[in-house]
Amino acid sequence: MSRTKSKGGQGTPATTVLVKAGAVFMLHAYEHDAGAEGYGEEAADALGVPHDQIFKTLVAETEAGLAVAVVPVAGKLDLKAFAAALNGKRAAMADAAKVERVTGYVVGGISPLGQRKRLPTVVDESALGFETIFFSAGRRGLQIEAAPADLIGLTQAVAAPISKM
């Protein structure tokens, strides 16, 4: 993997964060199918990546406000574990319109990087088992491949067991 700069109209706020940080990453584009049922599963299948190595970005409402969960597309977010990772008691999935307004991204293309407002972030600890993971670059049909430590560092995230299969 080499240091990649955005090119060909593929720059997003997420790739801008990575470039500014001097992070090593790769962009992977694929043809997005508007009829796809699961965005993460579609990306994994299109790119030939195992479903446990590609991560989806979810936003939930906690007692303290909105927060970001980054979990493998093969699993589901454990809301109780997510809340506990943020020293809270409960969490619920946030309203999609509110999430789009706060993050600046559309559902299916929400990246944990480059959001309008930095939100507390928890990355599922399974990410640490991979040299690189894939996550949204901020647009449907575009994924970033990067080291999980870079994602955790740039989002100031905590790693915790927040997914269930």
N, C-alpha and C positions, 0 to 999 in steps of 0.2 A: 504494500500500500504506500502511496506517496502523498505528499501534501498536495491537495487539490484545491484549485481556485474555481469559483463558479464561472461558468462560461455558457455561451449559447442560450442566454435567457433563463438559465436554471438557478440563478441566484435568488435566495430567499433570506429573510431575517435569520433563519437558523444557520444557513451556510455562511452568512456574514459574521456571525458570532465565532464560528469555527476558524474562519480565515484570520480574523483579528487576533484570535488566541494563538495562532500558529499551530493549530491542532492538525494531526494527520487524519485524513478521512477520504472516503471515496463516495461519489454520488452514483446511484443506480436508478436509471429511469426505466419505466415500463408503461405500456399502454393501459391506461385506466379504463375499466369497463363500467359505465354509469349504472348498469344493472347489477353489479356485484353486491352480494349480501353482506360480506365482511371485508372491510378495507384491508385489515392486516393479513387475513388469510389470502386475499387476492394478491397482495404484494409478495407474500412468501411463495406462493405458487408460481407467479410470473417470473420471479427471480431465482427460483430453484433453491430457496433457503429453507432449512428446517423451521417449522412453526415455533419451536422453542428458542430460536436465535433471533427472531424478528419480534420487536417490541411495539406495543401500541401505547399511545398516550391518552390517558383518561383524566378527566377533571371531576373532582367530587367536592361537595360542600361539607365542611367540618364545623365544629363549634367556633373555630377561629376564622373561618372564611373558606374561600376556594383553595384547593391544593391539587397538585398534579401527581398522578400515579403512572409509573412506567412499568408495564407488565408484559410477559410473553403473550403473543396472540394465541398460543396453545392453551392458555389458562384464563381464569376469570379473576377479577379483583376481589380480594377478601376485604370487604369494607371495614370490618371490625379490626383486623390486623393493620390495615392502613391507618385508621384513626389512632390506634395504639402507637404506631411508629411516629406519629406526630404529637404524642402525649395527650391524645384526646380519647373520648369514649365512643363517639359514633360519627359516621359519615354516610352520606347518600350521594348518589350520582347527581351531578349538577345539570341544570336545564341547558340544552344544546345552544339555544340562542344567547344565553348569558355567557356560556363558554366561548362562543365565537366572538362576542363583543369584547370580552376581557383578554383573550389570547391574541386576537387579530388573525386567527386562522379559521378555516372552515372544517367542520366535522369530517373526518376521513383524511385530513391533511394537517392535523394539529401536531406540531413538533414540541418537544420539551424545551427546545432552545429558541431564543429570539422572540419570546412572547412579549406583548405590549407591556404587561406588568409581570414582574418576577413573582412567581408563586412558590410556596413551599413545595418541595418535590421529594418523592420517595421512589427509588428504583428497586424493583424486585431483586433480591440478592442472587437469584439464579443468573443474572447478567454477568456476575463476577466469574462464572465458570467458563466464559468464552473469551478468546483473544479479542474478537470484535463482535459487535452486535449491530443490528439494523434497526433504524427508527425513522419516523417521518421527517422529511426535509422541509415540511411546511406546505406541501402541495400534494394533492392526490396524484399518484403516478411517479413519485420521486422519493427515494429512500436514501438515508445517510448510513454508511458503514463506518463505525469508529470504535475505538477502545472504550469499554464501559467506564473505565476510570476517568476518561476525558469528559464523558457525559456527566458523570457524578460531580466532577470538579467544576465544570462550567455552570451547572445548575445549582451548585451547593446542596446537592441532594444527600439524603441518607439512604443507605442500602438496608433493606429489611425484607423478611419473608411476607410479602403482601399478596401473593397470588395463590390460587388453588386450582388444581386441575380438574 
